[in-house]
Amino acid sequence: MELRQLEYFCRIVESGSIHEAARRLNMSQPPLSYQLKQLEQELHTALLMRTSKGVALTEAGQMLYQRACSLLEYARSTSREVSEAGKKRVLRLGITSTTVPTILPDIARFVHAHPDVNFEVRDGTTFTLLQLLLDGIIDVSVARTPLRLENVEYMQLSTEPMIAAFPPDSRVEKEGVLGLRHLLGRPLILYRRYERLILEEFSRQNIHPDVFCVCDDARDAMLWVKAGLATAIFPQSMHSLCTGLRIQPLEETALETQTVLIWKKGGPLSPVVQDFLQVCQAHH
């Protein structure tokens, strides 16, 4: 496989048709179709299915598309780093949306101590960033437990409880810290990332919750709460999304999550990563 073939393949997928991809690439359609055919022959499998609306990915095509995007991004990142060699160092960092407040003070201290460093930041879920780390696309990432840590080294940055976010006009049984038992009978909305953790604790306490909705985006969930549809359970650092809502911490220590800094196990660390870890270590 050549990077050019992967670039063509990704452009076809993103364009939805070979004709449109050829137009965007400023080339005729036959050479582009030939490159796709060559790629399929080399891999001994069909990557795309032709439909009346354009093209659709096969299972093998879906896998290749995900890997190709990472490989092309890695190639572009490497090109930028090489061209900047001798000018600026680059730290490739992964950050989840809810861990920005935790890591930003460390980044500020690092920038102050090492003004010769630029950043290449990737946003995503903990699991997406973990895969990018293992694939070598990023150097270090902020993540949140629960998370399997067998293939990475890690540094704990903070620990936080879960919170319950209630609709603005909701009446709550007590002030201050609550237990899951105080949520009995309320419709709940859970962030899928923590669904299993939360439900296991409900089960351990022999409480049967009313799970109204499970979602993939905390921001959407908060809109549901503001509409008075349910009460949300999330890590405390998500409180910034809860403007106008009533927030109370939960007492269950089993629901606490840790924010960690992770890097790939076993390989040598570049000087810029070592410098960043040293700054973080000094304050955690």
C-alpha positions as CSV (number, residue, x, y, z in Angstrom):
1,M,0.0,0.0,0.0
2,E,1.1,3.5,-0.7
3,L,0.1,6.7,1.2
4,R,-1.3,8.1,-2.1
5,Q,-3.6,5.1,-2.5
6,L,-4.8,5.5,1.1
7,E,-5.4,9.2,0.5
8,Y,-7.4,8.4,-2.6
9,F,-9.4,5.8,-0.7
10,C,-10.2,8.1,2.1
11,R,-11.3,10.9,-0.3
12,I,-13.7,8.4,-2.1
13,V,-15.2,7.4,1.3
14,E,-15.6,11.0,2.4
15,S,-16.9,12.2,-0.9
16,G,-19.5,9.4,-1.2
17,S,-18.7,8.6,-4.8
18,I,-15.7,8.0,-7.1
19,H,-16.9,10.7,-9.4
20,E,-17.0,13.4,-6.7
21,A,-13.7,12.3,-5.3
22,A,-12.1,12.6,-8.7
23,R,-13.5,16.1,-9.1
24,R,-12.1,17.1,-5.7
25,L,-8.8,15.6,-6.5
26,N,-8.7,17.4,-9.8
27,M,-8.2,14.1,-11.7
28,S,-10.2,12.0,-14.1
29,Q,-12.3,9.1,-12.8
30,P,-10.6,6.1,-14.6
31,P,-7.2,6.6,-12.9
32,L,-8.9,6.9,-9.5
33,S,-11.0,3.8,-10.1
34,Y,-7.8,2.0,-11.2
35,Q,-6.0,2.9,-8.0
36,L,-9.0,1.6,-5.9
37,K,-9.0,-1.6,-7.9
38,Q,-5.2,-2.0,-7.3
39,L,-5.7,-1.5,-3.6
40,E,-8.5,-4.1,-3.4
41,Q,-6.4,-6.6,-5.4
42,E,-3.4,-6.1,-3.1
43,L,-5.6,-6.7,0.0
44,H,-7.6,-9.5,-1.6
45,T,-10.9,-8.1,-0.5
46,A,-13.6,-5.7,-1.6
47,L,-13.4,-2.3,0.2
48,L,-16.4,-0.5,-1.3
49,M,-19.9,-1.5,-2.5
50,R,-21.4,0.4,-5.4
51,T,-24.9,1.6,-4.7
52,S,-27.4,3.8,-6.5
53,K,-26.4,6.6,-4.2
54,G,-22.7,6.2,-4.6
55,V,-20.4,3.9,-2.5
56,A,-20.7,2.2,0.8
57,L,-18.0,0.6,3.0
58,T,-17.7,-3.1,3.4
59,E,-16.6,-4.4,6.8
60,A,-13.0,-4.6,5.5
61,G,-13.3,-1.1,4.1
62,Q,-14.5,0.3,7.4
63,M,-11.4,-1.2,9.1
64,L,-9.1,0.2,6.5
65,Y,-10.7,3.6,6.6
66,Q,-10.1,3.9,10.3
67,R,-6.5,2.8,10.0
68,A,-5.9,4.9,6.9
69,C,-7.1,8.1,8.6
70,S,-4.6,7.4,11.5
71,L,-1.8,6.6,9.2
72,L,-2.3,9.7,7.0
73,E,-2.5,11.9,10.1
74,Y,0.7,10.3,11.4
75,A,2.4,11.0,8.1
76,R,1.2,14.6,8.1
77,S,2.3,15.0,11.8
78,T,5.7,13.6,11.0
79,S,6.1,15.9,8.0
80,R,5.3,18.9,10.2
81,E,7.7,17.8,12.9
82,V,10.6,17.1,10.5
83,S,10.1,20.5,8.8
84,E,10.1,22.2,12.2
85,A,13.2,20.3,13.3
86,G,15.7,22.7,14.8
87,K,13.0,25.4,15.2
88,K,10.3,24.1,17.6
89,R,9.7,20.9,19.4
90,V,6.2,19.4,19.1
91,L,4.2,17.6,21.9
92,R,1.3,15.5,20.5
93,L,-1.3,15.6,23.3
94,G,-4.7,13.9,23.7
95,I,-7.4,15.6,25.8
96,T,-11.0,14.6,26.6
97,S,-13.5,17.5,26.8
98,T,-14.0,17.0,30.5
99,T,-10.4,16.9,31.5
100,V,-9.3,20.2,30.1
101,P,-9.6,22.1,33.5
102,T,-7.5,19.4,35.1
103,I,-4.6,19.5,32.7
104,L,-4.6,23.1,31.6
105,P,-2.6,24.4,34.7
106,D,0.1,21.8,33.9
107,I,0.2,22.9,30.3
108,A,0.6,26.5,31.4
109,R,3.5,25.6,33.7
110,F,5.1,23.6,30.9
111,V,4.8,26.4,28.3
112,H,6.3,28.8,30.8
113,A,9.3,26.4,31.4
114,H,9.7,25.3,27.8
115,P,8.7,28.1,25.4
116,D,10.4,26.2,22.5
117,V,7.5,23.7,22.4
118,N,4.4,23.8,20.1
119,F,1.4,21.5,20.6
120,E,-0.6,19.2,18.4
121,V,-3.8,18.4,20.3
122,R,-6.3,15.6,19.5
123,D,-9.8,15.7,21.2
124,G,-11.8,12.5,21.6
125,T,-13.1,10.0,24.1
126,T,-10.8,8.2,26.5
127,F,-10.9,5.0,24.4
128,T,-10.3,6.8,21.1
129,L,-7.3,8.6,22.5
130,L,-6.0,5.4,24.1
131,Q,-6.0,3.8,20.6
132,L,-4.3,6.8,19.1
133,L,-1.6,6.6,21.8
134,L,-1.0,2.9,21.2
135,D,-0.9,3.6,17.4
136,G,1.8,6.2,18.0
137,I,-0.4,9.1,16.7
138,I,-0.1,11.0,20.0
139,D,2.7,11.0,22.6
140,V,0.7,11.4,25.8
141,S,-3.0,11.7,26.7
142,V,-5.2,12.7,29.5
143,A,-7.8,10.0,30.3
144,R,-10.4,9.1,32.9
145,T,-11.0,5.8,34.7
146,P,-12.5,3.2,34.5
147,L,-9.9,2.3,31.9
148,R,-7.6,-0.8,31.2
149,L,-4.1,0.4,31.9
150,E,-2.1,-2.8,31.1
151,N,-0.4,-1.3,28.0
152,V,0.4,2.1,29.3
153,E,2.3,3.9,32.0
154,Y,0.2,6.4,33.9
155,M,0.3,9.2,36.5
156,Q,-2.7,10.1,38.6
157,L,-3.7,13.7,38.4
158,S,-6.9,13.9,40.4
159,T,-9.8,12.0,42.0
160,E,-13.4,13.2,41.9
161,P,-16.9,12.0,43.0
162,M,-20.0,11.7,40.9
163,I,-22.6,14.4,41.0
164,A,-26.4,14.4,40.5
165,A,-27.7,17.2,38.2
166,F,-31.3,18.0,38.8
167,P,-33.8,20.0,36.7
168,P,-34.0,23.7,37.9
169,D,-37.4,23.3,39.6
170,S,-36.8,19.9,41.1
171,R,-37.4,19.2,44.8
172,V,-34.7,17.2,46.5
173,E,-35.1,15.2,49.7
174,K,-32.0,16.7,51.4
175,E,-29.3,19.3,51.1
176,G,-25.6,18.6,50.6
177,V,-24.2,15.1,49.8
178,L,-26.7,12.5,48.6
179,G,-26.6,8.8,48.2
180,L,-28.0,6.8,45.3
181,R,-30.9,5.9,47.5
182,H,-32.1,9.5,47.3
183,L,-32.5,9.1,43.6
184,L,-34.9,6.2,43.8
185,G,-38.1,6.9,41.8
186,R,-36.5,9.7,39.7
187,P,-36.0,9.2,36.0
188,L,-32.3,9.1,35.3
189,I,-30.1,9.9,32.3
190,L,-26.7,8.2,32.3
191,Y,-23.6,8.9,30.3
192,R,-22.9,5.6,28.5
193,R,-19.2,5.9,29.5
194,Y,-20.2,5.3,33.1
195,E,-23.4,3.3,32.7
196,R,-21.9,0.0,33.9
197,L,-20.1,1.6,36.9
198,I,-23.2,3.3,38.1
199,L,-25.6,0.4,37.5
200,E,-23.2,-2.0,39.4
201,E,-23.3,0.3,42.4
202,F,-27.1,0.5,42.3
203,S,-27.2,-3.3,42.1
204,R,-24.7,-3.7,45.0
205,Q,-27.1,-1.6,47.1
206,N,-30.1,-3.6,45.9
207,I,-31.7,-0.4,44.4
208,H,-33.6,-0.6,41.1
209,P,-33.2,2.7,39.3
210,D,-35.5,4.2,36.7
211,V,-33.0,4.7,33.8
212,F,-34.9,7.0,31.5
213,C,-32.1,7.4,28.9
214,V,-28.5,6.4,28.2
215,C,-26.5,8.8,26.0
216,D,-23.1,9.3,24.4
217,D,-22.8,13.1,24.8
218,A,-22.9,14.8,28.2
219,R,-23.9,18.1,26.6
220,D,-27.0,16.7,25.1
221,A,-27.9,15.0,28.5
222,M,-27.7,18.4,30.2
223,L,-30.2,19.8,27.8
224,W,-32.6,17.0,28.7
225,V,-32.1,17.8,32.4
226,K,-32.8,21.5,31.7
227,A,-36.0,20.5,30.0
228,G,-37.1,18.7,33.2
229,L,-37.0,15.2,31.7
230,A,-34.6,13.5,34.0
231,T,-31.8,13.7,36.6
232,A,-28.2,13.1,35.3
233,I,-25.3,11.4,37.0
234,F,-21.8,12.5,35.9
235,P,-18.3,13.1,37.2
236,Q,-18.0,16.3,39.2
237,S,-15.7,18.0,36.6
238,M,-18.7,18.1,34.3
239,H,-20.3,20.7,36.5
240,S,-19.4,23.4,34.0
241,L,-22.0,22.0,31.7
242,C,-24.7,22.4,34.4
243,T,-25.4,26.1,34.3
244,G,-28.8,26.7,35.9
245,L,-29.2,23.2,37.3
246,R,-29.1,22.1,40.9
247,I,-25.9,20.1,41.6
248,Q,-25.3,17.8,44.5
249,P,-22.4,15.4,45.1
250,L,-22.9,11.7,45.6
251,E,-21.4,10.0,48.6
252,E,-20.5,6.6,47.0
253,T,-16.7,6.2,46.9
254,A,-17.2,3.3,44.4
255,L,-18.3,5.9,41.9
256,E,-15.2,8.1,42.2
257,T,-13.2,8.4,39.0
258,Q,-9.5,9.3,38.5
259,T,-8.1,11.6,35.9
260,V,-4.8,10.1,34.7
261,L,-2.0,11.0,32.3
262,I,-1.1,8.0,30.2
263,W,1.8,7.2,27.8
264,K,2.8,4.1,25.9
265,K,4.6,1.4,27.9
266,G,8.0,0.0,27.0
267,G,9.2,2.4,24.3
268,P,11.8,5.2,24.8
269,L,10.3,8.6,25.6
270,S,11.3,11.6,23.6
271,P,12.9,14.6,25.4
272,V,9.8,16.7,25.0
273,V,7.6,14.0,26.6
274,Q,10.1,13.6,29.4
275,D,10.0,17.3,30.1
276,F,6.2,17.4,30.1
277,L,6.0,14.5,32.5
278,Q,8.5,16.1,34.8
279,V,6.5,19.3,35.0
280,C,3.3,17.3,35.8
281,Q,5.0,15.0,38.3
282,A,6.2,18.1,40.3
283,H,2.6,19.1,40.9
284,H,0.9,15.8,41.4
